[in-house]
């Protein structure tokens, strides 16, 4: 990426903008899932369903925290390892 930044600044800027847009879409999507699931009533659910609901919310909130940290410092994942791990979890 550093070579691209030096040799083709416009292409580099385009790629960076695409990455930023993608991170925003993911952030918005996960935030929407957390909001939706947080608003669901667990009344009438079995204990197992309540547990599954709580575990899903916990995982989504953890993911949300990791994506927030990546958004705050995108350069920390320039090697792609953190990004790959994060988005593997998202699938």
Number of C-alpha atoms within 10 A of each C-alpha: 12 10 9 12 14 10 11 12 13 12 12 17 13 11 14 15 12 12 14 14 12 12 17 15 12 16 18 13 13 18 15 12 15 18 12 11 16 13 9 9 9 15 7 8 11 10 10 9 12 15 13 12 16 15 12 14 18 13 14 19 16 12 18 19 13 15 22 15 12 17 17 10 11 17 10 14 13 12 10 11 10 16 17 12 10 15 12 9 11 12 5
